[in-house]
Amino acid sequence: MEKDTIIISIDRYHEMLAKEQELAEYKIREKDDEKKKENRALSQKKNSKKTKEEKEFLKILRAANRSLKFQHYKDSGTYGGMLKKRISKDNFELDFFTIFNERLKVILGVSAFEKCCADNGLKKEPVAQFIVTQGERALNNVFKYGLEQAYKVEQLKLIEDVVFTPDDLKLEQYKANKHPEKLGNSEN
C-alpha cells in the first residue's frame, strides 16, 4: 500500500458522500436566500419611489377593500361611500381624487382596454373605476395580461355603476390645503 492512501469502510464512504451532498444543497439554499434578499431590497427600492400621497392612496384602497368583505351590500354605492368617508376623515380628498383621476385616464386611454370593453359589451367608465379601486396590482395585471386575462368577463359584466360620479371626480370642489397648483391643472 502507498503512504497517502486511507482505507475506509463502505459505510463511512457513503456517510461522507451524503455530507458532501448536504453541504452542496446548503450552499445552493444560501445562494437562493441571498437572491431573495436582493430581490426584496430591489422591491423596497421600487416601493420607495412612490410619493407619500401615492402610499396613502393605496393604504386607503386596501383598507376599503378589506372592509368591503364584511359588508352585506357590496355594490358600487356602498364601496364609494366607504372610500369617501375614509378620505374625508383623513382630509385627503384632493390628493386621492387627483391620483384616482390620473390612473383612470391612463386605463381609459389604453386602446386594448377600450376594444375589450366594446367587444364584450362592458361599460368603460364603471369597469375602469372598478379596476383602479382594486389597487396597483390589479391595474398592473390589466396592463400586463390584458383585461380578459386579468378578470373574467362575466364578473365585469356585473359592474353597472361607477364608484364615483363625475361630480365626485371634479377637483375644484376639494380644499387645496397642501397643493393649490393642482386645482389649476384639473381637466375634469
C-alpha positions in Angstrom: 0.0 0.0 0.0 1.0 3.5 -0.7 1.7 6.0 2.1 -1.0 8.5 1.2 -3.9 6.0 0.8 -6.5 5.8 3.5 -8.7 2.8 3.8 -12.3 3.4 5.0 -15.3 1.2 5.2 -18.1 1.5 2.6 -20.5 2.8 5.2 -18.1 5.6 6.1 -17.7 6.4 2.4 -21.5 6.7 1.9 -21.7 8.8 5.1 -19.0 11.2 3.7 -20.7 11.4 0.4 -24.1 12.2 2.0 -22.4 15.0 4.0 -20.9 16.4 0.8 -24.3 16.4 -0.8 -25.8 18.2 2.2 -23.1 20.8 2.0 -23.8 21.4 -1.7 -27.5 21.7 -1.0 -26.8 24.1 1.8 -24.7 26.3 -0.5 -27.5 26.3 -3.1 -30.1 27.3 -0.5 -27.7 30.0 0.8 -27.4 31.5 -2.7 -31.2 31.4 -3.1 -31.6 33.2 0.2 -29.2 35.8 -0.9 -31.1 36.3 -4.2 -34.3 36.6 -2.3 -32.8 39.3 -0.1 -31.5 41.2 -3.1 -35.0 40.9 -4.7 -36.6 42.2 -1.5 -34.2 45.1 -1.4 -35.0 45.9 -5.0 -38.7 45.8 -4.5 -38.3 48.0 -1.5 -36.4 50.5 -3.6 -39.3 50.3 -6.2 -41.8 50.9 -3.4 -39.8 53.8 -2.0 -40.2 55.6 -5.4 -43.9 56.2 -4.5 -44.8 59.5 -3.1 -46.3 59.9 0.3 -49.6 60.7 -1.4 -49.5 57.5 -3.5 -48.7 55.4 -0.5 -51.7 57.0 1.4 -53.9 56.4 -1.7 -53.0 52.7 -1.8 -53.4 52.4 2.0 -57.0 53.8 1.7 -57.8 51.4 -1.1 -56.5 48.4 0.8 -58.5 49.4 3.9 -61.7 49.9 1.9 -61.2 46.6 0.1 -60.8 44.8 3.5 -63.8 46.5 4.9 -66.0 45.7 1.9 -65.6 41.9 2.6 -67.7 42.4 5.8 -70.4 44.5 4.2 -73.8 43.0 3.4 -74.2 45.0 0.3 -71.1 45.1 -1.9 -72.3 47.4 -4.6 -70.6 50.4 -6.1 -72.5 52.8 -3.9 -71.5 51.1 -0.7 -67.9 51.0 -1.7 -67.9 54.6 -2.9 -69.4 55.7 0.4 -66.8 53.8 2.4 -64.0 55.4 0.4 -65.5 58.9 0.7 -65.9 58.5 4.4 -62.3 57.4 4.8 -60.7 60.1 2.6 -62.8 62.9 4.2 -61.8 61.7 7.6 -58.1 61.9 6.6 -58.7 65.2 4.8 -57.2 63.6 1.7 -59.8 64.3 -0.9 -57.8 66.4 -3.3 -54.8 64.1 -3.4 -56.9 61.0 -3.5 -59.0 62.2 -6.4 -56.0 63.6 -8.3 -54.3 60.2 -8.2 -57.6 58.4 -8.9 -58.2 60.6 -12.0 -54.7 60.1 -13.3 -55.0 56.3 -13.1 -58.4 56.4 -14.6 -57.2 58.5 -17.6 -54.3 56.0 -18.1 -56.5 52.9 -18.2 -59.2 54.6 -20.3 -56.5 55.7 -22.7 -55.4 52.1 -23.5 -56.9 51.1 -26.8 -56.8 47.4 -25.9 -59.0 48.2 -22.9 -61.5 50.2 -25.0 -61.6 47.4 -27.6 -62.2 44.7 -25.0 -65.0 46.7 -23.4 -66.6 47.3 -26.8 -66.3 43.6 -27.9 -67.8 42.3 -24.7 -70.5 45.0 -24.1 -68.9 46.4 -21.0 -69.3 49.9 -19.7 -65.9 51.5 -19.9 -66.2 54.0 -17.0 -67.5 51.6 -14.3 -65.1 48.9 -15.3 -62.1 51.3 -15.2 -63.1 52.7 -11.9 -63.5 49.2 -10.5 -60.0 48.2 -11.7 -58.4 51.4 -10.2 -60.1 50.8 -6.8 -58.8 47.2 -6.7 -55.3 48.6 -6.3 -52.0 48.8 -8.1 -51.6 45.1 -8.6 -54.9 44.8 -10.4 -54.1 47.8 -12.6 -50.7 46.3 -13.5 -52.2 42.9 -14.3 -54.6 44.6 -16.7 -51.7 46.3 -18.4 -49.5 43.2 -18.4 -52.0 40.5 -19.4 -55.0 42.4 -20.8 -58.5 42.8 -19.3 -59.8 39.4 -20.4 -56.9 37.6 -18.8 -56.8 39.6 -15.6 -60.6 39.3 -15.0 -63.4 37.1 -16.0 -65.7 39.0 -18.5 -68.8 37.5 -16.7 -67.6 39.2 -13.5 -67.0 42.5 -15.2 -70.5 42.4 -16.8 -72.0 42.6 -13.3 -70.4 46.1 -12.9 -73.1 48.5 -13.8 -72.5 51.6 -11.7 -69.5 53.8 -11.2 -67.9 54.1 -7.8 -67.6 57.9 -8.1 -69.9 60.1 -10.1 -68.4 62.7 -12.5 -69.2 65.4 -9.9 -67.2 63.5 -7.3 -64.2 63.5 -9.6 -64.1 67.2 -10.1 -61.1 68.5 -8.2 -62.4 72.1 -7.9 -64.7 71.2 -5.0 -61.9 70.0 -2.7 -59.8 72.1 -0.5 -56.3 72.6 -1.6 -54.6 72.7 1.8 -51.2 71.5 0.6 -51.2 71.7 -3.2 -53.1 74.7 -4.6 -51.4 74.2 -8.0 -53.3 71.0 -8.6 -56.6 72.9 -8.9 -55.5 74.9 -11.9 -54.4 71.8 -13.8 -57.6 69.7 -13.5 -59.2 68.8 -16.7 -62.4 67.2 -15.3 
